[in-house]
Amino acid sequence: MAIYINNDSRVLVQGITGSEGTKHTNRMLESGTNIVAGVTPGKGGQTVEAENGTSIPVFNSVSEAVEATQANVSVIFVPPAFTKGAVIEAVDAGVPLAVVITEGVPVHDTAEFFTYAERSGTTRIIGPNCPGLISPGQSNVGIIPASISGPGRIGLVSKSGTLTYQMMFELRDIGFTTAVGIGGDPIIGTTHIDCLQAFQDDPDTDAIVMIGEIGGDAEERAAAYIGENITKPVVGYVAGFTAPEGKTMGHAGAIVSGSSGTAQAKKEALEAVGVKVGKTPSETAALMREVINSL
């Protein structure tokens, strides 16, 4: 089992003929992802010849691609200025999952397309500004390296791309059902809470790692949700204990204002509901190893 993507995922790549789209299409194919179509307006009828010999048809629109291939996941590699239009196109085509890799998307654009998707009731958005998600051995949608870990018992939800990779690598001997990089922008589609509940409902996920970072109150809200709804063990890490107050650090959403949004406040909120929180990624991995060994 896995959450959001699995062996049945049929993936289309919006922006497949761009340099990033082409590069990561090859990487996703190498890890076993079933990529059935690409979309680049004006290039419909062409094909992309992948490095593994796969020939991927290109369509002018998402609706054409879905009609022809029954794609049910879209991964979006388009410039920030065109991201809102690309997501809305995926929503209009009824794609159940849209994974937005693009960084630098204007916040008001994200607010618009997320609201549009919510009102549609058909499309889940992951991102923007995220590495995507991977169910090792089944499907890899985005830019997460597939070779760093295999299938296993842990669910991972993370704001940070690089910390996603590190945690997967450190716990590679146990492995993962799914790892989801939700992105660190001020407005994102799928949240910590969404993933926590999905992992709670997944019978093959035995324990959950949650990675947050300074700024906002997403981790505090996730902590409250864990206390009321999650019975599986959760281990946490919050990036940014040494960040100076009032400075934007890394992600656009990672800014501390007064006592709000600090790593310490998030750590305390999580520990108050029984989440073990590591001071470093490696300590967090060690805590998860203890949890798994005790099950």
C-alpha positions as CSV (number, residue, x, y, z in Angstrom):
1,M,0.0,0.0,0.0
2,A,0.9,3.6,-0.3
3,I,-0.7,7.1,-0.3
4,Y,-1.6,9.2,-3.3
5,I,0.4,7.3,-5.9
6,N,1.0,3.6,-6.5
7,N,1.5,1.0,-9.4
8,D,-1.8,2.2,-10.9
9,S,-0.7,5.8,-11.3
10,R,-0.7,7.0,-14.9
11,V,1.4,10.1,-15.1
12,L,1.5,12.9,-17.5
13,V,4.2,15.6,-17.5
14,Q,3.2,19.2,-18.1
15,G,6.2,20.9,-19.7
16,I,7.7,17.7,-20.8
17,T,9.7,19.3,-23.7
18,G,11.4,21.8,-21.5
19,S,14.9,21.0,-20.1
20,E,13.6,20.2,-16.5
21,G,10.6,18.3,-17.8
22,T,12.8,16.1,-20.1
23,K,15.5,15.5,-17.5
24,H,13.1,14.5,-14.7
25,T,10.9,12.5,-17.1
26,N,13.9,10.3,-17.7
27,R,14.6,10.0,-14.0
28,M,11.0,9.1,-13.2
29,L,11.0,6.4,-15.9
30,E,14.2,4.9,-14.6
31,S,12.5,4.4,-11.2
32,G,9.6,2.6,-12.7
33,T,7.0,5.4,-13.0
34,N,4.4,4.8,-15.6
35,I,4.5,8.0,-17.7
36,V,1.9,7.9,-20.4
37,A,1.8,11.4,-21.8
38,G,3.4,14.8,-22.0
39,V,1.7,18.2,-22.5
40,T,3.3,21.2,-24.2
41,P,0.9,23.7,-26.0
42,G,1.8,23.9,-29.7
43,K,3.8,20.6,-29.7
44,G,0.9,18.2,-29.9
45,G,1.6,15.2,-32.2
46,Q,5.3,15.1,-31.4
47,T,6.9,12.4,-29.2
48,V,9.6,12.5,-26.6
49,E,12.1,9.7,-27.0
50,A,13.2,8.8,-23.5
51,E,16.7,7.4,-22.6
52,N,15.2,4.0,-21.8
53,G,13.6,3.7,-25.2
54,T,10.1,4.7,-24.2
55,S,8.3,6.9,-26.7
56,I,6.0,9.4,-24.9
57,P,3.2,11.1,-26.9
58,V,3.0,14.9,-26.5
59,F,-0.4,16.7,-26.5
60,N,-1.4,20.3,-26.8
61,S,-3.7,20.2,-23.7
62,V,-4.2,18.2,-20.6
63,S,-7.8,17.3,-21.6
64,E,-6.5,15.8,-24.8
65,A,-3.8,13.8,-22.9
66,V,-6.3,12.5,-20.3
67,E,-8.8,11.5,-23.0
68,A,-6.2,9.6,-25.0
69,T,-4.2,8.0,-22.1
70,Q,-6.5,8.0,-19.0
71,A,-3.7,9.8,-17.1
72,N,-4.6,10.2,-13.4
73,V,-1.6,12.2,-12.1
74,S,0.0,15.3,-13.5
75,V,3.4,16.6,-12.6
76,I,4.1,20.2,-13.5
77,F,7.4,21.5,-14.7
78,V,6.5,24.9,-16.2
79,P,7.9,28.4,-15.4
80,P,6.2,30.3,-12.5
81,A,4.3,32.7,-14.8
82,F,2.5,29.7,-16.4
83,T,1.9,27.6,-13.4
84,K,-1.5,28.9,-12.4
85,G,-2.8,28.2,-15.9
86,A,-1.2,24.7,-16.0
87,V,-2.8,23.8,-12.7
88,I,-6.2,25.1,-13.7
89,E,-6.0,23.1,-16.9
90,A,-5.3,19.9,-14.9
91,V,-8.2,20.6,-12.7
92,D,-10.5,21.3,-15.7
93,A,-9.4,18.0,-17.1
94,G,-10.4,16.2,-13.9
95,V,-6.9,15.0,-13.0
96,P,-7.2,13.6,-9.4
97,L,-3.6,14.6,-8.4
98,A,-1.5,17.5,-9.6
99,V,2.0,17.7,-8.3
100,V,3.5,21.2,-8.7
101,I,7.3,21.2,-8.7
102,T,7.8,24.8,-9.8
103,E,9.3,27.2,-7.3
104,G,8.9,31.0,-7.3
105,V,5.1,30.8,-8.0
106,P,3.4,34.0,-6.8
107,V,1.5,33.4,-3.6
108,H,-1.7,35.0,-5.0
109,D,-1.5,32.6,-8.0
110,T,-1.2,29.6,-5.6
111,A,-4.2,30.9,-3.6
112,E,-6.2,31.2,-6.8
113,F,-5.4,27.7,-8.2
114,F,-5.7,26.0,-4.8
115,T,-9.1,27.6,-4.3
116,Y,-10.1,26.6,-7.8
117,A,-9.1,23.0,-7.1
118,E,-10.9,22.9,-3.8
119,R,-14.1,24.1,-5.4
120,S,-13.8,21.5,-8.1
121,G,-13.7,18.7,-5.6
122,T,-11.8,16.5,-8.0
123,T,-8.1,17.5,-7.8
124,R,-5.6,17.2,-4.9
125,I,-2.6,19.5,-5.3
126,I,0.8,18.8,-3.9
127,G,3.2,21.8,-3.8
128,P,4.1,24.2,-5.3
129,N,7.9,24.5,-4.6
130,C,8.2,20.9,-3.7
131,P,10.1,17.8,-4.6
132,G,7.0,15.7,-5.2
133,L,6.4,12.3,-3.8
134,I,7.6,8.7,-4.1
135,S,6.1,5.3,-3.2
136,P,9.4,3.3,-3.6
137,G,9.1,0.4,-6.0
138,Q,5.8,1.7,-7.3
139,S,5.8,5.3,-8.6
140,N,8.0,8.4,-8.3
141,V,6.4,11.7,-9.3
142,G,8.7,14.7,-9.1
143,I,12.4,15.0,-8.4
144,I,13.1,12.8,-5.4
145,P,16.0,10.4,-6.1
146,A,14.7,6.9,-6.3
147,S,17.9,5.2,-5.4
148,I,18.2,6.5,-1.8
149,S,15.7,4.2,-0.2
150,G,13.3,1.3,-0.9
151,P,9.8,0.2,0.1
152,G,9.1,-0.3,3.8
153,R,7.1,0.6,6.8
154,I,7.5,4.4,7.3
155,G,5.5,7.3,6.0
156,L,7.3,10.6,5.6
157,V,5.8,14.1,5.2
158,S,8.2,17.0,4.9
159,K,8.3,20.7,4.1
160,S,11.9,20.4,3.0
161,G,13.2,18.7,-0.1
162,T,16.8,18.1,1.0
163,L,15.7,16.9,4.5
164,T,13.3,14.5,2.8
165,Y,16.3,13.0,0.9
166,Q,18.4,12.8,4.0
167,M,15.7,11.1,6.1
168,M,15.0,8.6,3.4
169,F,18.7,7.8,3.1
170,E,19.2,7.5,6.9
171,L,16.3,5.1,7.2
172,R,16.9,3.2,4.0
173,D,17.3,-0.1,5.7
174,I,13.7,0.2,7.0
175,G,12.2,1.8,3.9
176,F,9.0,3.8,3.2
177,T,5.5,3.3,2.0
178,T,5.4,6.9,0.7
179,A,7.5,10.0,1.2
180,V,5.7,13.3,0.4
181,G,7.4,16.6,0.0
182,I,4.7,19.2,0.5
183,G,6.7,22.3,-0.1
184,G,7.5,25.2,2.1
185,D,5.6,28.1,0.5
186,P,3.2,30.2,2.7
187,I,0.3,28.6,0.8
188,I,0.4,24.9,-0.3
189,G,-2.1,22.4,-1.4
190,T,-1.6,19.2,0.6
191,T,-0.6,19.8,4.2
192,H,1.0,17.9,7.0
193,I,-2.4,17.1,8.4
194,D,-3.6,15.7,5.1
195,C,-0.7,13.3,4.9
196,L,-0.8,12.3,8.6
197,Q,-4.4,11.2,8.1
198,A,-3.6,9.4,4.9
199,F,-0.8,7.5,6.6
200,Q,-3.0,6.8,9.6
201,D,-5.5,5.2,7.2
202,D,-2.8,3.2,5.3
203,P,-2.5,-0.3,6.7
204,D,1.1,-0.8,5.6
205,T,2.4,2.4,7.3
206,D,3.5,1.5,10.8
207,A,5.1,4.9,11.9
208,I,5.3,8.4,10.6
209,V,8.1,10.9,10.3
210,M,7.0,14.6,10.1
211,I,9.6,17.2,9.1
212,G,8.7,20.9,9.6
213,E,10.5,24.1,9.7
214,I,10.3,27.6,11.2
215,G,7.6,30.0,10.1
216,G,3.8,29.9,10.2
217,D,1.8,27.6,12.5
218,A,1.4,24.5,10.3
219,E,3.4,22.3,12.7
220,E,1.4,23.5,15.7
221,R,-1.9,22.7,13.9
222,A,-0.5,19.3,13.0
223,A,0.4,18.7,16.6
224,A,-3.1,19.5,17.7
225,Y,-4.4,17.1,15.0
226,I,-2.1,14.3,16.0
227,G,-3.3,14.6,19.6
228,E,-6.9,14.1,18.6
229,N,-6.7,11.8,15.5
230,I,-3.4,9.9,15.0
231,T,-2.8,6.7,16.9
232,K,0.3,5.6,15.0
233,P,3.7,6.7,16.5
234,V,5.0,10.0,15.0
235,V,8.6,11.2,15.1
236,G,9.3,14.8,14.2
237,Y,12.1,17.2,13.3
238,V,11.8,21.0,13.0
239,A,14.5,22.8,10.9
240,G,15.7,26.2,12.0
241,F,16.6,26.1,15.7
242,T,19.5,28.6,15.0
243,A,17.6,30.9,12.7
244,P,17.7,34.6,13.7
245,E,14.4,36.2,14.5
246,G,12.8,38.3,11.7
247,K,14.9,36.9,8.9
248,T,13.5,34.9,6.0
249,M,15.4,31.6,5.8
250,G,15.2,29.5,2.7
251,H,11.6,28.9,1.9
252,A,9.3,31.9,1.4
253,G,7.2,30.7,4.4
254,A,10.2,30.3,6.8
255,I,10.1,33.5,8.7
256,V,9.9,33.9,12.5
257,S,8.0,36.8,14.0
258,G,8.4,37.2,17.8
259,S,7.7,33.9,19.5
260,S,5.4,32.7,16.7
261,G,6.8,30.2,14.3
262,T,10.0,29.3,16.2
263,A,11.4,25.9,16.1
264,Q,11.3,25.7,19.9
265,A,7.6,26.5,20.0
266,K,6.9,23.8,17.3
267,K,9.0,21.3,19.1
268,E,7.1,21.9,22.4
269,A,3.7,21.6,20.7
270,L,4.7,18.3,19.1
271,E,6.2,16.9,22.3
272,A,3.0,17.9,24.2
273,V,1.0,15.3,22.2
274,G,3.6,12.5,22.5
275,V,5.7,13.1,19.3
276,K,9.4,12.5,19.8
277,V,11.3,15.4,18.3
278,G,15.0,15.1,17.3
279,K,17.4,18.0,17.5
280,T,19.1,17.0,14.3
281,P,17.9,14.9,11.3
282,S,20.2,12.1,12.3
283,E,18.8,12.1,15.9
284,T,15.3,12.0,14.4
285,A,16.2,9.0,12.3
286,A,17.6,7.3,15.4
287,L,14.3,8.0,17.3
288,M,12.4,6.4,14.4
289,R,14.6,3.4,14.5
290,E,13.8,3.0,18.2
291,V,10.1,3.3,17.4
292,I,10.2,0.7,14.7
293,N,12.2,-1.7,16.8
294,S,9.7,-1.4,19.6
295,L,6.7,-2.3,17.4
